[in-house]
Amino acid sequence: MNFWLRIWRQRDAKFRGKLVKYEVRDISPDTSFLEMLDILNENLLRAGEEPVAFDSDCREGICGTCSLTVNGEAHGPDHPGAVCELYMRKFRDGETITIEPFRVGSFPIVKDLVVDRSALDRIVQAGGFISARAGSAPEANSILIPKHDVDLAMEAAACIGCGACAAACPNGSAMLFAAAKVSHLSSLPQGGPERERRVLKMVRAMDAEKFGNCTNTYECEAVCPAKISASFIAKLNREYASAQFRQRLGE
Amino acid sequence: MIGTLDPKIPPGPLDQKWRNHQDHSRLVNPNNRRKLEIIVVGSGLAGGSAAATLGELGYRVKCFCFQDSPRRAHSIAAQGGINAAKNYQNDGDSVYRLFYDTIKGGDFRSREANVYRLAEIANNIIDQCVAQGVPFAREYSGYLANRSFGGAQVSRTFYARGQTGQQLLLGCYQALCRQVASGTVGMFPYTEMLDLVIVNGQAKGIVTRNLRSGKMERHAADAVVLASGGYGNVFYLSTNARGSNVTATYRAYKRGALFANPSFTQIHPTCIPVSGDYQSKLTLMSESLRNDGRVWVPKRKEDRFKAPSEISEGERDYYLERKYPSYGNLAPRDISSRAAKEVCDEGRGVGPGGRGVYLDFADSIKRFGVETIRERYGNLFDVYKKITGEDAYKVPMRIYPAVHYTMGGLWVDYDLMSNVPGLFVIGEANFSDHGANRLGASALMQGLVDGYFVLPNTLPNYLAGQMGKRPSPESPEFEQAEQSVRARLEKLLKVNGTRSADSFHRQLGLLLWDKCGMSRNEQGLREALRKIPELRAEFWRDVRVPGREEDYNQSLERAGRVADFLEFAELMCIDALERDESAGAHFREEHQTSDGEALRDDESHAAVFAWEFQGDGQPPKLYREQLHFETVHLAQRSYK
């Protein structure tokens, strides 16, 4: 298969970027999207041009490193799945494909298609954990957790932290990301003691990073490679409201 | 001349060694801990848990990873589960049995004392992870569930769907985040260690490069912990992440740390087969699938082009069930991989190129229903469909072995300290617990045992004598290390040849897969040892690395790693040649039983081979650590 690619090239955060057109030829339909970019880079290198910088690591959809917007969609057209799980058989021969980085104000561009998502780490640092010092844990089966609760926690915990939710959101909101972590930990009895502190601090951190607010467009859910349900955002809102209420009551 | 090594195993009966050792190890008083700085390279299960725990204890920790966030370390991709001898299933499990299965699974090439400690502490890991909020699978009653894994006849594996590694890593990432917030751990993402700094014979720092800015940095510390993972990517195609590399451990080797058993590399039996030469990685299908999937190929060569549904029950060869009736489809990895290679070599392999075998779920679907199978493995079936375009609920999966894990690594003693004082090595980066073959669901166990419980208890034994000895990063040793790193980067940029680093890497991978892969022989290894230096010379003559040093330069990053792989590959083949026996994953064709199983030579090879760097172009020097088995009886491994 042959393709025309329009790729966002930008030297670094200070320079203006632009879309540059490239051609790739004789691509097997079984090639992954990122392997197609590897082939392009190999060609660029041989031609003496600078290869396109893009992020990827595990290439099996779990590490959350890859972060491309393909034809305007975060992670491309094959949902649910990260862009590393996208295969060229999903495109038409001769098609022109536009490839951009994740576009979110809170994810500054580092170079070409690479963005800085450290804001997500800072949201977790604000409180996305259970404080359980190594050595103090009780016997594992002394904490009984209904299967339904642990399954729900697992659904939320499956988030791969890629940031596609914020990239797809017209408001650049990271609510789905934060909601997944809050829901994971508050669905479990172990997460109980820090439940209120956690949600208040994480929401505050999200605001401090200048992520936008949620207006229920559900774009996040549509592109999420880990199938995180937007209903967790409702849970986040409930958790937040109740924590704030209790805090105001001085409890 | 062959040197010897002292693993410093504590005295006493096997089951009391660790307790006794802790009782008599030196400690660091809480007020002194904040005066001690520790460097941790890597943020996976081993590095992340170590950094978080050392932070909790009050040390000042700097943790480095090349990824953009510690949550992306490759431990995240582990699928199946984590072992522990809780015996929740009442099926006869015990610490001793987990210990014995691990030693036997490793074909009696690991250290008894280390493996026993691993089995002993594994139970605490499950407790710790549950406390952190890891959503392990549960029964309706609310109790924890288990599944079975290869090489064991008990169900001792804890799991979180097919994403156990992800959930365990997020548990320790969150613990790490808590320490970052409290200020005990400084996190250095997108930063790669490029050299180890040794001052007065002790590891006292590292030289790093910030991958985003290209800036070089020096970091001095009181001890250095390497948790940089395995070197499976030396084969180019593996189930490892693209960025996984040997650089940190290889640089330490070049500074005097011994590299142990580098030829022990695990080929995982259940991966999606290679589909073309543009391929950048291989994807694992969890071993847990073998709980419910049956492995087969056609009995007759001619049938290999037929659709699987057209091959009747009687025309199929369920070769694992036939050859290993008591373990069946759950035979250990090395054995299952070789069996797959064998049937494909006979011309009975299926799929393109005949390099594949079927993993068939039809019987399990009939027995449990599609929904149960979907619940157990749904995400793996989805991944399979994305990559191959086939629906494994309807047609059997096609699988083939692929490089997955490396049992070899830097040599460490019982305290997990290398022969270089102050340099500790944990997780996949060390060699210590899996011998010649690792059992499934044991890598996660080892990484976390090392990081949460072993290292935090053995590190003080060294640190107690190190108060006030941290050198300045301006000292000549740091200057020299930085200069050598700089010179190497400049050299890479200056070659200005015609080929990409990747193209050399791919060529190296094919050579190793052929000569030092699932089976090896003297002639092939000698050929590889002739060709690798030629390829390396070609690399330094013709590689093209565009861009600049002080910049975000992914080509330069990769070229540096490939250059190290090109040197390391030689060490691997030297080790494979020296180990003139078959053991676990190291299958020397010259040494096999009449029915084709690995034939060990316990008389002369029940030892760890550890190699010392002697200078570029010089053969490395061999040290041997004799393995003493006081508790287990060395036996021909049988899974029949």
Interface residues (C-beta under 8 A of the other chain):
Chain A: D12 S28 D30 T31 S32 L34 E35 D38 I39 N41 E42 L45 R46 G48 E49 E50 P51 A53 D55 S56 D57 C58 R59 E60 G61 I62 C63 G64 T65 D78 G81 E85 Y87 R89 V110 K111 V114 D116 R117 S118 L120 D121 V124 Q125 A126 G128 F129 I130 S131 A132 R133 A134 G135 S136 A137 P138 E139 A140 N141 I143 L144 I145 P146 K147 V150 D151 A153 M154 A157 A158 I160 G161 H184 L185 L188 Q190 G191
Chain B: S49 A52 T53 E56 Q67 D68 S69 P70 R71 R72 H74 I76 A77 K86 Y88 N124 I126 D127 Q128 C129 V130 A131 Q132 G133 P135 F136 A137 R138 E139 Y140 S141 G142 Y143 L144 A160 R161 Q163 Q166 Q167 L170 Y173 Q174 A175 C177 R178 V180 A181 M187 P189 R212 A241 R242 G243 S275 G276 Y278 Q279 S280 K281 T283 L284 V383 K386 I387 G389 Y452 F453 P456 T498 S500 D502 S503 R544 P546 G547 Y552 Q554 S555
